[in-house]
Amino acid sequence: MELRDIEYFAVVAEHGNVTRASEVLGLSPPALSKSLRRLEKAVQARLVMRTPKGVELTAVGSALLTQVRRIRLTLGDVMREATDLSQGRVGHLRIGASPVHAELVPAAYSALLESAPRVTLAITVTDNDVMIPALRKGELDLIVNYLAESPYEGCETEPLYNDEIVVFASARHPLAQKRAVTMADLAKERWALSPVNMLPWHWLFRAFQDRGLPPPQVAFETRSIRLRLQTVASSRLVGFLARRIVGEAAARFALKVFSIKGVTWRRRVGVIFRKDAYLSPAARRFIEILKATAR
């Protein structure tokens, strides 16, 4: 079994067509077909079936593709480790961070540069629905975000600190005059929230459900924190964000944080990385800096 045949098979599987795969690989279709037959002979099983539209994987082919993806990740880790060993602590970090926690990255990177001045960094600012798949594919090294109650499959975590999530509104909102706001009060309001697949969204909806109240009425939805702050500030909508973020914006946008009677939302923030993956010295040092900063 040759490694190149395995890689060629993966490209065929991903494109579902020998002709398209051959164009991507720069091979002729007959040469690629020969490679497939050679691999099938090595595993003693059919891997693909011809169809009018191209090829489909057999059960054995699907199982092999799963293992090939793992092999690709391992080879990528090997190459990165070899580069790190040959160049000392030089490396390239690929960090994912939520919009709420991205501000932690610049200071940590600045501290890292003091001991590893040639380390480069690329940061992706989005949410876990995008970042976790990228992490599993080996496209990210680390994620800084809220931690789920149960670890994501194939991932490990390092807790950093607890974040408090608060309900807020414009200082002109009628509820802003109340000393304490109840969940029943909030059930009558309309909300500006993150998309439905974000963790804070689920925490909030579960809190209403646990108290037998109807779910929040979502009027405005966006990943952008700035847009949520601006929309809440200029309307009668209420929002749900980290206290630190709302506090920093409160004076500028004239916002009021509500004290919710009997309810506190505290969630862990941490670093997420792929289980058993290679972490470069720079990545490990980056995590150490984040933990020290959190303490």
C-alpha positions in Angstrom: 0.0 0.0 0.0 1.5 3.3 -1.1 0.9 6.6 0.7 0.3 8.4 -2.6 -2.5 5.9 -3.6 -4.2 6.7 -0.3 -4.0 10.4 -0.9 -5.3 10.0 -4.5 -8.2 7.9 -3.2 -9.1 10.6 -0.7 -9.2 13.2 -3.5 -11.5 11.0 -5.6 -13.8 10.4 -2.6 -14.0 14.2 -1.9 -14.9 15.0 -5.5 -17.0 11.9 -6.2 -15.6 11.9 -9.7 -12.4 10.4 -11.2 -12.2 13.0 -14.0 -12.5 16.0 -11.6 -10.1 14.4 -9.2 -7.5 13.8 -11.9 -7.7 17.4 -12.9 -7.1 18.5 -9.3 -4.1 16.1 -9.0 -2.7 16.8 -12.4 -3.0 13.1 -13.4 -4.7 11.4 -16.4 -8.0 9.6 -15.5 -6.4 6.2 -16.6 -3.5 6.8 -14.2 -5.8 7.7 -11.4 -8.0 4.6 -12.1 -4.9 2.5 -12.0 -4.0 3.9 -8.6 -7.5 3.1 -7.3 -7.2 -0.5 -8.5 -3.8 -0.8 -6.9 -5.2 0.4 -3.6 -8.2 -1.9 -3.8 -5.8 -4.8 -4.5 -3.8 -3.9 -1.4 -6.9 -3.8 0.9 -8.5 -6.7 -0.9 -11.9 -5.0 -1.3 -13.8 -2.6 -3.6 -13.5 1.0 -2.4 -15.6 2.8 -5.0 -18.6 2.0 -7.3 -19.1 3.6 -10.7 -22.3 5.6 -11.1 -23.7 7.7 -14.0 -22.6 10.8 -12.1 -19.1 9.6 -11.1 -18.2 7.3 -8.2 -19.7 6.4 -4.8 -17.8 4.9 -1.8 -18.5 1.4 -0.7 -18.8 0.6 3.0 -15.1 -0.3 3.0 -14.3 2.9 1.1 -16.2 5.0 3.6 -14.4 3.4 6.5 -11.0 3.9 4.8 -11.8 7.6 4.2 -12.4 8.1 7.9 -9.0 6.7 8.6 -7.3 8.6 5.8 -8.6 11.9 7.3 -7.0 10.9 10.6 -3.7 10.1 8.8 -3.8 13.5 7.1 -4.1 15.2 10.5 -1.3 13.1 11.9 1.0 13.8 8.9 0.2 17.5 9.3 1.2 17.3 13.0 4.4 15.5 12.2 5.4 18.1 9.6 4.7 21.0 12.0 6.6 19.2 14.8 9.6 18.6 12.5 9.6 22.3 11.5 9.4 23.4 15.1 12.3 21.1 16.1 14.5 22.3 13.2 13.8 26.0 13.9 13.7 26.1 17.7 10.6 27.8 18.9 9.8 29.4 15.6 6.3 28.5 14.4 2.9 29.7 13.2 -0.1 29.7 15.5 -3.6 29.4 14.1 -6.0 30.7 16.9 -9.8 30.8 16.8 -11.6 33.1 19.2 -15.2 34.2 19.8 -16.0 37.9 19.3 -16.4 38.2 23.1 -12.9 36.7 23.9 -10.8 37.8 20.9 -9.4 40.7 22.9 -7.5 38.2 25.0 -5.3 37.2 22.1 -3.3 40.4 21.3 -1.9 40.7 24.9 -1.1 37.0 25.1 0.6 37.1 21.7 2.6 40.2 22.7 3.9 38.3 25.8 4.7 35.3 23.7 6.8 37.4 21.3 9.1 38.3 24.2 10.4 34.7 24.4 9.7 33.6 20.8 10.0 36.8 18.7 9.7 35.0 15.3 6.4 33.2 16.0 3.6 34.3 13.7 -0.1 34.2 14.4 -3.3 34.1 12.4 -6.6 34.6 14.3 -10.1 33.7 13.1 -12.9 35.5 15.0 -16.1 33.6 14.8 -18.1 31.1 16.9 -17.8 27.4 17.9 -20.2 26.2 15.2 -17.5 27.3 12.7 -14.3 26.9 14.8 -14.9 23.3 16.2 -15.1 21.7 12.7 -12.0 23.7 11.7 -10.2 22.5 14.8 -11.1 18.9 14.1 -9.9 19.2 10.5 -6.5 20.6 11.7 -7.1 24.1 10.4 -6.9 25.6 13.8 -4.5 24.9 16.7 -6.5 26.4 19.6 -9.8 28.0 20.3 -10.5 30.6 23.0 -14.2 30.6 23.9 -16.9 29.5 26.3 -16.7 25.8 27.2 -19.6 23.5 26.7 -21.0 21.6 29.7 -19.6 18.4 28.1 -16.3 18.5 26.1 -16.7 18.5 22.4 -16.0 15.1 20.8 -12.3 14.6 20.0 -11.3 17.8 22.0 -9.7 18.7 25.3 -10.0 21.9 27.3 -8.0 24.1 29.7 -10.3 26.3 31.8 -9.3 30.0 32.1 -11.9 31.9 34.1 -15.7 32.2 34.7 -17.6 34.8 32.7 -20.9 36.3 33.9 -23.6 36.7 31.3 -26.1 39.5 31.9 -29.3 40.8 30.5 -29.2 44.5 29.5 -31.2 47.2 27.7 -31.2 50.9 27.0 -31.1 53.1 30.0 -34.4 54.5 28.7 -36.1 51.1 28.7 -39.1 50.9 31.0 -37.6 48.0 32.9 -34.5 50.1 33.7 -36.5 51.9 36.4 -37.1 48.6 38.3 -34.9 47.7 41.2 -35.1 44.0 40.3 -36.3 42.4 37.1 -37.9 39.0 37.1 -37.8 36.3 34.4 -41.6 36.8 34.1 -40.9 40.5 33.2 -38.4 39.4 30.6 -40.8 36.9 29.0 -42.8 39.9 27.8 -39.8 41.5 26.0 -38.3 41.2 22.6 -34.6 40.3 22.2 -31.5 41.0 20.2 -29.5 37.8 20.4 -26.7 35.7 18.9 -27.7 33.1 16.3 -29.7 30.0 17.5 -26.7 27.7 17.5 -24.6 29.7 20.0 -24.2 28.6 23.6 -25.6 31.8 25.3 -28.7 31.4 23.2 -29.3 27.9 24.6 -28.5 28.9 28.2 -31.1 31.7 28.0 -33.8 29.6 26.4 -33.3 26.8 28.9 -33.7 29.3 31.8 -37.1 30.3 30.5 -38.1 26.7 29.9 -37.0 25.6 33.4 -39.4 28.2 34.8 -42.3 27.2 32.7 -42.1 30.5 30.7 -42.5 30.9 26.9 -39.2 31.2 25.0 -37.7 34.6 24.4 -39.1 36.5 21.4 -36.1 37.0 19.1 -36.5 40.2 17.0 -32.9 40.8 16.0 -30.2 38.2 15.4 -26.5 38.6 14.5 -23.0 37.4 15.4 -21.8 41.0 15.7 -21.5 42.2 19.2 -21.3 45.8 18.2 -24.5 45.6 16.2 -26.3 44.0 19.1 -25.1 46.7 21.5 -26.1 49.5 19.1 -29.5 47.9 18.3 -30.4 47.4 22.0 -29.2 51.0 22.8 -31.5 52.5 20.1 -34.6 50.4 20.7 -36.8 48.7 23.3 -35.1 45.3 22.7 -33.1 43.6 25.5 -29.8 41.8 25.0 -27.7 39.0 26.6 -23.9 39.4 26.7 -20.9 39.1 29.0 -20.9 41.7 31.8 -17.4 42.8 30.9 -18.5 43.7 27.3 -21.7 45.5 28.4 -19.8 47.3 31.2 -17.2 48.7 28.7 -19.9 49.9 26.4 -22.4 51.1 29.0 -21.4 54.7 29.1 -21.0 55.1 25.4 -24.3 53.5 24.5 -26.3 54.4 27.6 -27.0 50.8 28.7 -28.4 49.4 31.9 -27.6 45.9 33.2 -30.5 44.2 34.9 -30.4 42.4 38.2 -32.4 39.2 37.6 -34.0 38.0 40.8 -32.8 34.5 41.6 -30.9 34.0 38.4 -27.1 34.2 37.7 -25.5 33.1 34.5 -21.9 32.1 35.0 -20.0 30.2 32.2 -16.5 28.9 31.9 -14.1 30.4 29.4 -11.2 28.3 28.3 -8.9 27.0 25.6 -10.1 24.1 23.4 -7.7 22.0 21.4 -7.7 18.7 19.5 -7.3 15.6 21.7 -3.9 13.9 21.2 -2.9 16.5 18.6 0.6 17.9 18.4 0.9 21.3 20.2 3.9 23.3 19.3 6.1 24.8 22.1 4.7 28.2 21.0 1.1 26.9 21.4 1.8 25.5 24.8 3.4 28.7 25.9 0.4 30.7 24.6 -1.9 28.6 26.8 0.4 29.2 29.8 0.2 32.9 29.2 -3.6 32.9 28.9 -3.9 30.9 32.2 -1.5 33.3 34.0 -3.4 36.3 32.7 -6.7 34.7 33.9 -5.3 34.1 37.4 
